[in-house]
Amino acid sequence: METTALKAKAAQIRMDLLKMIHGAKTGHTGGSLSNTDILTALYYRVMKIDPANPKWDGRDRFIASKGHSVESLWCILGDLGFFPKEELKTFSQFGTRLIGHPNNKVPGIEMNTGALGHGLAIGVGMALAAKRDGRDYRVFCLMGDGEQAEGSVWEAAMAGPHYKLDNLVAIIDRNRLQISGSTEEVMGLEPLEEKWAAFGWHVVSIDGNDMEQLVRTFEAAPSIPGKPTLVMANTVKGKGVSFAENVAHWHHHVPNEEQLALALAELSAAIESYEQEGLVR
Amino acid sequence: MANTIPNRQVICDTLLELAKEDRDIMVLASDSRGSAAMAPFAKAYPEQFVEVGIAEQNIVGISAGLAHSGKKPFVTSPACFLSMRSIEQIKVDVAYSATNVKLVGISGGVSYGALGMSHHSVQDLAVSRAIPGLAVILPADRHETKRMTEALVKHEGGAYIRIGRNPVEDVYENDDYEFVIGKAVTLREGGDLTIIAAGETVRVALDAHDALKEAGVSCRVINMHTIKPLDEEAVIRAAAETGHIITVEEHSIHGGLGAAVAEVVVQHKPVPMRILGIPDEPAIAGKSAEVFDHYGISAGNIKKIALDLLGR
């Protein structure tokens, strides 16, 4: 998918997830909005996947280590046809497969996550298996920035470069907010890029809500053979919805009718402008 | 002649043999290849060996990733850390995600006797038993360890295995029997009471059987090598046929073998029971044998408990 179409797709996914969260009256709104561009770039452009054959051997693997922002992922998997899109209406309802965290009973989900700090070690294992078997698939692992406070992240951070896993791409959704406030107030992370570089990662810092930069970065990885890549995706929590942007309260706040209407109007306008942009090109 | 081969070495030897044919078998260590006796495997199959360093959360996560990719990882790490420091990874990455990871806790129980409570692993059965779908296994001797390892390679799903550090006296005469996960082995028949043991206490239970025989007590001995899924049928039959049960374990009296057996007994065939293990205290430091002796995990004490239970 071309970049302009990806931008429009991301806006559509944001609309879908807001409707879904509104309908379910629960969900992690802020973090899902911040990582939507990252997931859209991966799922509609970068990753080798086959929705008709979710367990295809050669597929790239994705692990949502920040499992709580699964809403954008559910909407994308539904949109791509991993399961009937209609099922999004069951999100967080009694007995559903589409729970508030990734669930590998749903096609397209590799591993169950939800406990923070687990994903990267799993990614190391998957990437290591690929290396040992001489396979060429890549492993993408999305973490939160608040998640960086988990010690287990750094155990895995040590192992990736040790095993020269250049088929591993870790992404930090650096939106600078966690449930209790700013990451730097809760538990200071900076200088975060230097920490990852010191652990032996090739660190690339980008605007994580900029589709061109996302696509370029993910497609280029690994740019240094023998080194895993850490993409510091600087994002805005609540991205795309004016009143939710950069507000910690929206971590898991649910939009009311009025807020939903306003958000959908903003996102529709964005889609229209992307369509115009596409026509101009 | 006394056995001189520790169970950890048997696991390595068996995996070395099986790995010839099965390139998916992998062994992981957390700076523990020496204590797990896995150095020969690391040397023979470097492509099937992964060193993770001292990082028990990481070793379980990495194993889950390997298993997801079709590998059959055997994690070998001290039981005290593997079973508890990484219990959340075991719950989420192994059990919840249904990955085929075998967690081999080495130097379990009070094997690291003199190193103190930090290194004792006498809560591992309680925590691992509470994880859905996780098999929990304690082999009794080197022969059973060999058969168990072969069975684990074929078994699809997560398992926690606890072995001790030192060689244990043989329980079986040879390895000519079938090890079935979840199927207890009746080692001695008897009608007055049943001793149920697992791991290194099976040998103690057999010695207690002999001591009780001299006292005219007919004692059944069950090797409950799988704590989960527990062989409920064997327990119910023992309760019905012998009327009294003593459990013996190298574990806290809370949440281990005795608790597992008691859960079945009280719900299906209530009979008088005694649970022998480590009391609710930081266990005393010393050699395994000394610690066992201190807490009465001995043939003599079991005989005393049995006679008391039988009112003799």
Boltz contact constraints between the chains, C-beta under 6 A:
constraints:
  - contact:
      token1: [A, 104]
      token2: [B, 97]
      max_distance: 6.0
  - contact:
      token1: [A, 111]
      token2: [B, 97]
      max_distance: 6.0
  - contact:
      token1: [A, 112]
      token2: [B, 96]
      max_distance: 6.0
  - contact:
      token1: [A, 112]
      token2: [B, 97]
      max_distance: 6.0
  - contact:
      token1: [A, 115]
      token2: [B, 88]
      max_distance: 6.0
  - contact:
      token1: [A, 115]
      token2: [B, 92]
      max_distance: 6.0
  - contact:
      token1: [A, 118]
      token2: [B, 61]
      max_distance: 6.0
  - contact:
      token1: [A, 118]
      token2: [B, 92]
      max_distance: 6.0
  - contact:
      token1: [A, 118]
      token2: [B, 93]
      max_distance: 6.0
  - contact:
      token1: [A, 121]
      token2: [B, 58]
      max_distance: 6.0
  - contact:
      token1: [A, 121]
      token2: [B, 61]
      max_distance: 6.0
  - contact:
      token1: [A, 121]
      token2: [B, 62]
      max_distance: 6.0
  - contact:
      token1: [A, 122]
      token2: [B, 61]
      max_distance: 6.0
  - contact:
      token1: [A, 122]
      token2: [B, 64]
      max_distance: 6.0
  - contact:
      token1: [A, 122]
      token2: [B, 65]
      max_distance: 6.0
  - contact:
      token1: [A, 124]
      token2: [B, 62]
      max_distance: 6.0
  - contact:
      token1: [A, 125]
      token2: [B, 62]
      max_distance: 6.0
  - contact:
      token1: [A, 125]
      token2: [B, 65]
      max_distance: 6.0
  - contact:
      token1: [A, 125]
      token2: [B, 66]
      max_distance: 6.0
  - contact:
      token1: [A, 126]
      token2: [B, 65]
      max_distance: 6.0
  - contact:
      token1: [A, 126]
      token2: [B, 69]
      max_distance: 6.0
  - contact:
      token1: [A, 129]
      token2: [B, 66]
      max_distance: 6.0
  - contact:
      token1: [A, 129]
      token2: [B, 69]
      max_distance: 6.0
  - contact:
      token1: [A, 129]
      token2: [B, 71]
      max_distance: 6.0
  - contact:
      token1: [A, 132]
      token2: [B, 47]
      max_distance: 6.0
  - contact:
      token1: [A, 152]
      token2: [B, 57]
      max_distance: 6.0
  - contact:
      token1: [A, 155]
      token2: [B, 55]
      max_distance: 6.0
  - contact:
      token1: [A, 155]
      token2: [B, 57]
      max_distance: 6.0
  - contact:
      token1: [A, 155]
      token2: [B, 58]
      max_distance: 6.0
  - contact:
      token1: [A, 156]
      token2: [B, 58]
      max_distance: 6.0
  - contact:
      token1: [A, 159]
      token2: [B, 58]
      max_distance: 6.0
